[in-house]
């Protein structure tokens, strides 16, 4: 499975206070379903289904930011191996 590239920078992904994460939290507060939020994440930021699901979960504190960064290969441990 090949991951589709996301338009978000690693700096944006690392900052849980960005408007992108706030937007996802707002969608959830407004009653959007998980699959709807994931669809909007993919539409706006690119990435594949796994990225969208992880991004949503990170925004909602249901998953570690490190897991998302590792998936995108931008976690510190990924860079050390290069």
N, C-alpha and C positions, 0 to 999 in steps of 0.2 A: 504494500500500500504506500503510495507516494503522497506526502502532505502538500497541499496547495499553499503557496506563499501567502502570508498575511501582510497587510499594509501597515501594521503597527510596528513601531521600533521597539527594540529591547528595553529602552529607557521608559517608554510608555507602559510596557508590560510589567516592569518592575515596580512602578508607582501605583499603589492601590488607591490613591486619592485622585487619579486622573478622571477626566470627564467621561471617558469610555467605560470605566468600571462603575461610575456613578449612574450612568445611563442604564446599564444592565440592572443595577439595584432598583432603579426607578421603574423599569419595566416589570420587575417582579412585584414590587409594591402595588402596581396598578393592575395586577391580576393576570398578566400574560403567562401562558403555559411554558414549560421548559422548552418544548420543541419550537414554539414560536420565537422565544428569545434566541435560541440557537440559530434559527433561520435568519433573524435580523443581524446577529453577530457575523455570520458568514457573508451576508449580503453587504454589510457595511465595511467589514475589516478583512474579508477574504478568509483563507484558511479552510480546513476541512471540518468534518463533523466532530472529530475528536478535539480539535482546537476549540471550536465553538463551545462544546460541552465543558471542557476544562476552564475556559475563560469565564463562562457563566458561574461555574462552581467556585472559582477563585473569588470572583466579585461578591459572591454570597457567603464567603467564609466556609464553604463546604469542602474545599480542597486546598492543598498547600500551593503557594505561588511557585515553590521550587519544582513541583511536579509539572506545572505548565511550562516553566522555563526549560526544564529537562526535555520535555517533549519537543520544544522548539529548538533544542540544541543551543540555547543561549545561557544555560546555567553555568556558574563558575567552574564546576567540575568538568563540564564539556569542553570549555576553553582550555583547561590545563592539559588535556590529552592531545591537543592539536600540535 
